């Protein structure tokens, strides 16, 4: 089996994992949440209005301030939505898994033993030198 074939097999295993299934369930719930989708649409509309106003030769600073406040209010509502919180939580879990996998592969390329390398144990606390564990 080639490395590429193994990567494809790993991709299939990831898609069969509980972490991936939870992410897909959370994505579906968010996509089907009519109120959340309405809020996202409103957010995008206000963002476009803000971009248009900001791009004018003489932008109305009061209008920009008003649109910024609207944007932040909608953003907060979106991010606090039950389905968005669940989606972000599931995404954090899968991101952690993928960072862990990537760290093991990177360590192997750098000569570490992939059987024993533990990315979290190798953490120095200095994120500048890290591929990510969180």
Beta strands, then each sheet from edge to edge (+ up, - down):
end
